[in-house]
Amino acid sequence: MRIWSIHPKYLDTKGLVALWRETLLAQAVLLGNTKGYKNHPQLNRFKEHITPVSAIATYLSGIHQHAQNRRYKFDRSKIVANHTESRIPVTNGQVEYEKNWLLEKLKTRDQIHMKILEKEEKLDLHPLFYLIEGDIEPWEKI
């Protein structure tokens, strides 16, 4: 499971579709509707949010909005909660780690998205997140 802090616009088609599916799974976990992935470290920042299900709904909405911009047909009705205005911090070390991780994936999958990402000095984040100083997040599996 990979729930990116960076904006979905940097993902190729395969990455965007995977993000949608994996975040729907994360929503099911937070709702208690699945037996697996309950302790997945990617979920920690959502679990720590004051309203975890609303946070994941806000995240899913951001993916859905970007998918619409690309003219993909993701089913908005799968988002089961209201949004939250309360954002989640993410460290600049985490963002850099994610950029490098995605660049490695894009080398073999999508050269166009790779070149776009390589040129970016300051990455946009998913709208749920805001940037703070720090190393790679402690929940990240390196």
CORRA-V49384 format. One record per pair of residues at least 24 apart in sequence whose ideal C-beta (glycine too) atoms are under 6 Angstrom apart, sorted by sequence separation. I is the first residue (numbers start at 1). J is the second residue. If there is no record, write none. Layout:
BEGIN
i-><I:I>
j-><J:J>
END
This chain:
BEGIN
i-><57:58:30:57:58:54:53:54:95:27:55:26:54:51:50:23:1:3:90:92:97:88:1:87:88:89:91:92:93:93:94:20:45:87:89:91:93:94:19:91:20:24:8:9:8:62:62:59:58:5:5:5:6:5:4:44:12:12:41:41:12:10:6:7:7:5:5>
j-><81:83:56:83:84:81:81:82:123:56:84:56:84:84:86:60:40:42:129:131:136:128:42:128:129:130:132:133:134:135:136:63:88:130:132:134:136:137:63:137:74:78:63:66:66:126:127:128:128:90:94:95:98:98:98:139:109:110:139:141:113:117:123:124:126:125:129>
END
